[in-house]
Amino acid sequence: MSTTSTARLCPGCDLPVLPKVAQHGQSAYCPRCKTRLYRGGSRLFSAELAIALACLILFIPAHIFPMITIRLFGVMIPATIVSGTFTLAPEFPLVAGLILFCSSIAPLLVCLSVLGAQYGLQRRQFRLFKSSLWIIEHFKYWAMFDVFLVSLAISCFKVQDYADIFVGPGLYSLVILQILLSLLLTRISINHYWEAWQPETDHKRESITHHCHTCHMSQSKHDHCVRCHTPLHKRMPHSIQKTWAYLIAASIFIFPANLYPISIFLNNGKRAEDTIFSGVASLIKQDMHGIAIIIFVASIVVPLAKILGLALILLMIQFKRKVNHLLRMRVYRFIQWIGKWSMMDLFVISIMVALIDREQLLDFTPGPGAIAFGVVVVLTMLAAESLDSRLIWDNYEHRTK
């Protein structure tokens, strides 16, 4: 173990620390909130570049070739990643845009930004470098190939009673693409890139008071960060107000999301409108208990848990509660991680729309509840992102021991 000489403020709780970092294969974590401070190992970016390039190459077959093809009433119907969004776009442009962003645009921008960050670092192009790292840091939560693949499996179970299913080359490409993207997001470290651009200067614990939200450099008080020139704040401006605003809006939209039909299924002239809950009940009646549990958790439990969990954290911050800081931090991290899985129902809708479109014989379209549900997903994810986790720990040192 080698000890760095540079004191840092933990980005999770603002604790001044001197992180000890292994030369290879280990990382340093905050002793108080367990946030990773530093990743051990070399700062060679060639492996990340190779993975990003491989992802970009696989984007082409994954989006051009069909993932699956079904035989419905003797007709072969292929489905690509984007075919459902194109079908939804005329009547549900907002839902289609959200699905397209999470299933294609966000992961594409993340991979391109890895190339942009490395090119900007090599050519010392600051704007390109800074913008690329911002995209990686914020859009990685919106890259949802894993959620899309699970949604595809659920859709296949739903249509198996009506059609024969054939796997296409696009699915193999998408699976490999997801594996590579997960590997890329696991390897990449925003701190490594900024350290390669300009290493932190040595300073003592008592001299650092601010942590930059953009480049994560610990420093004394300035108007702007000395490394990335972003306006410097002790805490993210209006963090509590923004988070409350997103949560209140999400709480309003969650009622129409659950009360209005999220999908409309037409079978031989019979129209069946399903809310999220009735859809779960229908799956149980069809003995699809596993899928019913997945949909129930992702579409009902997770959105409610995110709203209630973040509201509880905010209340404990505002009432200056001096207990359970680490528990609150773990709940916050869990909310950040689980947030994207609420997109599952919308992905299922887009895939079903692409596959089942036989007009009066068999048809599947989203209902008005899908729009409200999409709004809830976006607002809850934005709420989690807008909360400054360091507010949880502001009164930690004053607690009763």
N, C-alpha and C positions, 0 to 999 in steps of 0.2 A: 504494500500500500504506500502510495506517495501522497503527501499532503500539499494541496495548492496553497499559495501564499495570499490569494485574493479572497477577502471576506465577501460574502454574498448575502442578500436578503432572500429568504425563501419566497418564491412567487405565490405559494399557497397560503402562508400565514404571516409573512413579513419577519420571521425570526432571523436575526443576524447569525450566520454560521460560517465556519471554515470547513468546507466539504473535503472529505478524504476520498480520493478517487483511485480505484484500481487501474493499473495500466491497461488491462485488457479484460473484457467480458463481464465487468461489474459496474455498478452505478452507485452514486451517493444519494441518500434520501434524508429529508428533513427529520430530525429526531422528534419533532413535535407533531406535525400533521402528515408525515409520511409522503410528502410530495417529492418526486424525483428532482434532485438539484442538478445532477451532472451525470452524463453517461460516459463510462470508461471506454478505452480503446482508441484506436487511431482516428484521425480526421480525414481519411482518404475517401473521397466522394465518388470514386470510379464505380463502385458496386451499385450505389444508388442510381447513378446515371444509366448503367446497363439495365437495371430493373425498370426504370422509367421508360427507356426506349423500347424494351420488350413489351411493356404495357401498351404503349402507343401503337406498336405494330399489331398487337392482338385486338385493339379497338376496331380495326377494319373488319376482320371476319366475324367478330362478335356482334357487330351491328348490321352487317350486310346479309349474312347467312341466317336462315331460320333457326331458332332455338329448338322449337318443336313444330311438328306438322300433324294436324289431326285429319282424319277422314270422317266427314260428317255428311250423311245422306249421299254418299258416293263422291263427294267433292273434297279435294285435298286443300286444306286451309293452313298456310304457314303463319308463324308468328315470330317476328323479330323483337328486339328490345324496344324499338321505337314505334312499331306498327300500332300499338294500342294508343299511344299519345296522339298520333296523326288522326286516328278514328275519333278520339275524344275532342280534339281541338276545335271543331266548328261549334259545338254546343257547350262544351265545358273547357274554355281556354285556360282558365286559372288552374284547374285540376291537372290538365294536360301539361301545362308549363311546369308545375311543381314536380310531377312524375318525371318529365324529361330532364329537369335539372338534377334530381337526385339519382337517376339511373344512368345518365350519360354525361351531362355537362360538368357537374361537380368533379367526378373522378377524372374526366379528361383535363380539366383545368389544373387539378393537383399534379398530374403527371407532367403536363407542359410546364408548370411552375418549377418543378425540380430542374428541368432543363434550363429554364430562365434564371433560376437562382445560381446555378453553376456557371452559366455564361456570364451573368452579371458579375459574379465573383472573380472570374478569370479576367474579364475586360474592365473591371472596376467601374461598372455602370450602376450607380447607386440606386436610381429610381427603379430600374428593372429588378435589381437584387431585392430591394425592400418590398416591392409589390408582390414579387413571387413568393417570398417567405410569408407575407400576410395571407395570401391565398391558401398556401399549404396549411397554415395554422388554423384558419377559420373554416375552410371548405372541407377538410378531412372528415368532419362530423356529418357532412351532407353526401358523402360518397357512399352509396348504399347497394353495391353489387350483392353483398351477402344477404341483405333483406330481400332483394329482388329474386335471388335464387330460391329462398324459402317460399316466397310468394308463388313462384313458378311451380314448385312442387305441390302446393296447395291447390292451385288452379288445375293441375293435371288430375288430382284426385276428384275434383268437382266435375270434370268433363268426361271422366272415364266411362260413365254410364251412357253417354250419348255418342261417343266417338272413339275411334281407334287412334292411339297416340304413337308418333314416331319421333325419335330424337334426331335433331339436326346438328350440323357442324358448328352452328353458332353457340350451342350450349356448351360444347367442349371448350371452345375458345373463351366463353364467359367464365367457366369454372377456373381455367388456368389464369385468366385475367384477375379474378378475385384473389387467388392465392398469391400472385405476384404483387397486387396492390396492398394486400395485408402485410406482406413482407416489407414492402417499401415504407409503409406508414410506421411499421415497428422499428425499422432501422433509422429513419430520418430524425435528426435532432436540430431544431431551430437554433438552439444555443451554439451548436458546433459551427453552423454557418456564420453566425454573427461573430463568434470568436475568431474564425478564419478571416473575416473582414477586418475586424479591429479587436484585438484581445483586451480584456478588462485590465485596467491599471491596478497595481497593488494598493490596497487601502485597508485600514484597520476597521474593526467592527463599529467603533463609536463614530467614525466619519461618514458612514453610509446611512441615509435616511429615506431614500426613494428607490423604487424599483420600476424601471421602464416597462410599460405594458406592451410595447412593440418588439424591442430587441432584448428585453429581460436583463438589461445591465443594471447592476446596483451602483448607486452613486450618491453624492451629496446633493443638496437642494439646488436645482437650477430651473430656469423657465422652460428649457428644452433639453432633451437628452443629449449628452455629449457625443454619443455614437450615432444615433439614427435621426436626431434633430426633431423627434416627435415631442409635442408639448408634454411636460412632465407633471404628473399628479401623484399625490400621496395615495389616493384611492381613485378608482374609476369614477369619473364625474357622473352624478345622478344615478348611481348603480341601483340603489333601492327603489327609487321612483320609477325607473325604466322597468325593473323586474315586476313591480306591482302592476304597472300599466299592462304589460304583456299577460300577466296572470289573470287580471280582472277581465280583459278581453277574451282570453281563452275560456274562462269560466262562463262567460255569456254564450259563446259559440258552442260549448259542449252540449248544451240542451238541444238545439236543433240538430246537432250532429248525431245525437242518440234517439231523438224523437221522430225525425223525418226519415223516409226510406233512403238507404245508402245505395241500394241496387234494385233494379226492376228486371224481372225475368219473365219472358214471354214464351210459353210452351204450348203450341197448337191452339193459339188464340186465347189461352188462359193467362191472365196477367197476375204475377205474384210480386208484391212489393215487400222488401225486407229491410227492417232497421238492423243495426248492428246486433242487437240482442236477439231479435227474431231469427236472424241468419244463424246465430250460434245455436239457437234451439232447433232450427231445421237440420243443422249438421248432426246434432245429437240424435234426432229422429232417424237419420239415415245411417246411424251407427258409425259416424265419423267422429268419435269422441276425441281422438288426439288432435285433429284439426280444429275442432270446436274449442278445445282448451287453449290452443295457440292463438286463435282469433280473439277469444274472450280476454286473454291476458294482454295481447298486443293492442287491441282496439278499445277495450273498456277499462281494464285495470291500470295499464301503463299511463294513459292520459290523466286519469284521476289521481294516480299516485304522484305523478309529476307536479300537478297543480297543488295538491295537499302538502306534499313534501317541501316544495319551494316556499309555500305560504307559511308553513311551520318554521322553516329556517329564518325567513324574513321577520316573523313575529319575535322569535328568540333574539335576533339581532337588535330589533328596535326596543324590546323590553330589557335589553342588556343582561340576558340570562348568563350566568357564570358557570354553567355545568354542561357536560356532554359536548364539548367542542369537537373532539375527534369523531364522535358518532355523527354529529351534524356534517362534518367534512366528508365522511364516508357516504352518507346519504346523498350529498351534493354530487359526488363523483359518480355514484350509481345512477342518478338522474341524468347526468350528462351522457353516460354510456348507453343507457336503455332508451333514450329519447327517440332515436331513429327507427326503432322497431315498430312504432305506431304507424309508419308508412306502409306496413304490410298490407292492410286492407285496400289501400289505394292502388298498390301494385297489382293485387289480385284482380281488381276491377279492370285495370288497363289490359291485363292479359286476357281476361274473359271477353272483353269487348272485341279484342282482335280476333279471337277464336270463334266466338258464337255470334254470327250476324247473318242469319238466314231469313230475315224479315218476318213474315207472319208465322212461319213454322217454328222457328227457334231464334230468340233474340235476347240480348243482354245489354242493358244500358245502366249507367249510374243514376242515382236519384239525387234530389236536392241535398240530402244529408251528406253526400260525398264532398260537396263544396265546403260546408261548415266543418266537417271533419278535417279536411286539408288545412283550413285556417287554424284549427286547434293544434295540429301537429307543428305548424310553422311557429305559432306564438309560444308554445311551450319550449321549443328548442331555442328560440330567441331569448326567452326568459332565463333559461339556464346559462346561456352564454353571457347575458348582461350582468349577472350577479358576480360581484367581486368577492371571491371566497375569503379574502383577508379580513373582511368585515366580521366574519364568524369569530375571529381570534382577537379582535381589538381589545377585549376586556379580559383576556386569558390571564395576564399577569396579576390581575387584581382579585382573582378568585380565592376563595377560602381553601387553604391547604390543610 
